[in-house]
Amino acid sequence: MHRARWIIVLAATSIVPCLPLFADQEPFSPPGVKSAIPENSPGHKAKYSHANDLLIRGTVFNDRALSLQGVKLRIRRADEKKNRWETYTNFRGEFAVRVPSGADYEIVVETKGFAKQSRSINAKDGNAEEKLIFRMEPVSGGKK
């Protein structure tokens, strides 16, 4: 019984180092046999390159210049009403979102106790990165 286990372990250790060699290759299909999913069908995922995307990143501060954690950011295209991207700031008040370039975007920043802010972003000019800083203003009677 122990010998069978060792054979399985040895076989697995000899196969595992070879797996990265074949990871980037297409699955094998015999000559003359087409893939089950054609490239132009709806079930086929096209490869998307993020090379031309716009990186929107920044920091959110409160009125005392301290970074705010957990602030909600919503991004939408300027010509649409529905938000397409949503994220929150990290523990340092920072955020980063990658969006396709070639359109105008609007980013809305909101958190409890502070007035909602929005800003427009032009992604048509070919910039690779947009840096933003938000300074949140407290609402009267709200918690800080």
C-alpha positions in Angstrom: 0.0 0.0 0.0 2.8 2.4 0.9 4.6 1.7 -2.4 1.5 2.7 -4.4 1.4 6.1 -2.6 5.0 6.8 -3.2 4.6 6.0 -6.9 1.8 8.6 -7.1 3.8 11.2 -5.2 6.9 10.7 -7.4 4.8 10.8 -10.6 3.1 14.0 -9.4 6.4 15.7 -8.6 7.8 14.9 -11.9 4.8 16.3 -13.8 4.2 19.5 -11.8 7.5 21.2 -12.9 6.5 20.7 -16.6 3.1 22.4 -16.3 4.4 26.0 -16.6 5.9 25.1 -19.9 2.5 24.3 -21.4 0.4 27.0 -19.6 0.7 29.6 -22.4 -0.1 27.1 -25.2 -3.5 26.6 -26.9 -5.2 23.3 -26.2 -4.3 20.6 -28.6 -6.7 19.7 -31.3 -6.0 17.1 -34.0 -5.4 18.5 -37.6 -8.7 19.2 -39.4 -10.7 19.4 -36.2 -12.2 22.9 -35.4 -12.6 24.3 -32.0 -16.0 23.8 -30.3 -16.3 27.6 -29.8 -15.7 29.6 -33.0 -13.8 32.9 -32.6 -16.6 35.0 -33.9 -19.3 33.5 -31.7 -20.8 35.2 -28.6 -19.4 32.5 -26.3 -15.9 33.3 -27.3 -14.1 35.9 -25.2 -11.9 38.2 -27.1 -8.7 39.2 -25.4 -8.8 42.8 -24.1 -5.7 44.9 -23.8 -5.5 47.5 -21.1 -2.7 49.3 -22.9 -4.9 52.3 -23.9 -6.9 52.6 -20.7 -7.0 55.6 -18.5 -5.9 55.1 -14.8 -7.9 57.4 -12.5 -6.2 57.6 -9.1 -6.2 59.9 -6.2 -6.7 60.6 -2.6 -9.7 61.8 -0.5 -9.1 64.1 2.5 -11.4 65.6 5.1 -11.6 69.3 6.0 -8.6 68.9 8.5 -6.3 67.4 5.8 -6.6 63.9 7.1 -7.1 61.0 4.7 -10.6 59.4 4.7 -11.0 55.6 4.6 -14.0 53.9 3.1 -15.2 56.8 0.9 -17.5 55.6 -1.9 -16.5 56.6 -5.5 -18.8 56.0 -8.5 -17.7 56.6 -12.0 -19.9 56.8 -15.1 -19.6 58.0 -18.7 -20.7 61.6 -19.0 -23.4 60.7 -21.6 -24.9 57.9 -19.5 -27.0 57.9 -16.3 -25.9 54.5 -15.0 -22.7 54.1 -13.0 -20.3 51.6 -14.5 -17.5 51.5 -11.9 -17.7 51.7 -8.1 -14.9 51.6 -5.6 -13.9 52.7 -2.1 -10.8 54.4 -0.7 -8.3 52.3 1.2 -7.0 52.9 4.7 -4.8 55.7 3.4 -7.7 57.4 1.6 -6.4 56.4 -1.9 -8.2 54.9 -4.8 -7.4 53.7 -8.3 -9.7 52.7 -11.2 -8.9 51.8 -14.8 -11.4 52.9 -17.4 -11.3 52.7 -21.2 -10.0 55.9 -22.8 -11.9 57.8 -25.5 -14.8 59.2 -23.5 -15.7 61.8 -20.9 -16.3 60.5 -17.4 -17.9 61.9 -14.2 -16.7 60.7 -10.8 -18.9 61.2 -7.7 -17.4 61.0 -4.2 -19.6 60.6 -1.2 -19.4 59.6 2.5 -21.5 60.1 5.6 -21.2 63.5 7.2 -19.7 65.2 4.2 -21.1 67.0 1.1 -21.2 64.9 -2.1 -18.6 66.1 -4.7 -18.3 65.4 -8.4 -15.7 66.0 -11.0 -15.5 65.6 -14.8 -12.6 63.8 -16.4 -11.6 64.1 -20.1 -10.2 60.7 -21.3 -10.2 61.7 -25.0 -6.9 63.5 -25.0 -4.8 60.4 -24.7 -3.5 60.7 -21.1 -2.5 57.4 -19.5 -3.2 58.6 -16.0 -5.4 61.2 -14.2 -4.5 62.2 -10.6 -7.3 63.7 -8.5 -7.5 65.1 -4.9 -10.8 65.5 -3.2 -11.1 67.7 0.0 -14.5 66.8 1.5 -16.5 69.6 3.2 -18.6 68.6 6.3 -22.3 69.2 6.1 -23.9 71.3 8.8 -25.3 69.1 11.6 -23.6 66.0 10.3 -21.2 63.7 12.1 -17.5 63.8 11.3 
